[in-house]
C-alpha cells in the first residue's frame, strides 16, 4: 500500500490505505537536513509464520487424508476437483511461507524530525531496511554537515549530488549465475520434453527442476541479505513464482489425465508418462500453457544472465573509479 521515494535532497513517503489496492494516499516529504533519527527495531516473525503454516495445514492435511483413502481404481472427476483445490491451496500458502522466511526478520522503522515521528511502513524487513538506511545515510550526513553560517548570519546549505558511480554499494551473490543458467537449461529442456515425448528426458527435467528450485531459494536468501540490485532480485522472485505456477498446472493436468485414463495412477511411471504426453494427449490448452511457462523460464534465465553481466560491469567500474589516485595538487 505504501512506498518510499528518494530524491536528491529529500525523501517522499507515500502512505496508502485501502483494501487490496490503495484507495487513499497521503504524501510526506522529509528533507535530508531535517531528519534527526531513523530507528529500526526487530520484531518476531513467528506470528506471521504461524498464520501461513496454519493455512498450509488447512489444505495439506485433508489432501494427505484424501490421497491415503482414495480408491484409485474408481478415480473420478469429483476426486480430481477436490485434490486440485486442496493442492493449489497448499501450494499458495507454501509460497507465502517460503516468501516470509526468505525475506528474513521483521522490523519496524521510524523516521523522526523536529516536527513528527512517523512509522515508515514499507520498511518492514530488517535486511531491506538496513540496506535502505545505509544507502541514504551518507546523503543525510553530507546535507547536515554542509549547513554553515555565512557572514550575514543566514544559513547557507550545500546538498551533495547523487554519486554517479552507480553500482558502488552493490554486490552479486556467486550462486546467481548458476541459478539463471539452470533456469535457462530447464526452459529449453521442458520445450524439448514437450515435443520429443521421452520418459527419460521427462525424469531428467524433474531432477533439474528440483535442483533449480534449491538454487533459486538459496540465491533469494543470499540476495536479500546482501545489497543486490533490485532487478536481479525481481527476476529471482519471478522465477520462483513461475515454478509454483508450473507445479500447480502440472498437478491439475495429472489429475485430469488420471480421470481420463486411470492407468496413470498405477505406479511411479504413470505421472511421468502423463507429463511426457502433454503435447499429444493434453489438448491445445495445456500444451500452450506449458510452452508459455517454458519460454518464461528461458526468458527469465536469459534476462538474469544479461542483467548480472551489466551489473558486474558497473560494480567493476565503480571499484576502478574508487581506486583511482587523486591528481596531484600544484603547490
Beta strands, then each sheet from edge to edge (+ up, - down):
strand 1: 3-6
strand 2: 10-18
strand 3: 22-31
strand 4: 35-43
strand 5: 106-113
strand 6: 117-119
strand 7: 148-149
strand 8: 155-156
sheet 1: 1+ 2- 3+
sheet 2: 4+ 5- 6+
sheet 3: 7+ 8-
end
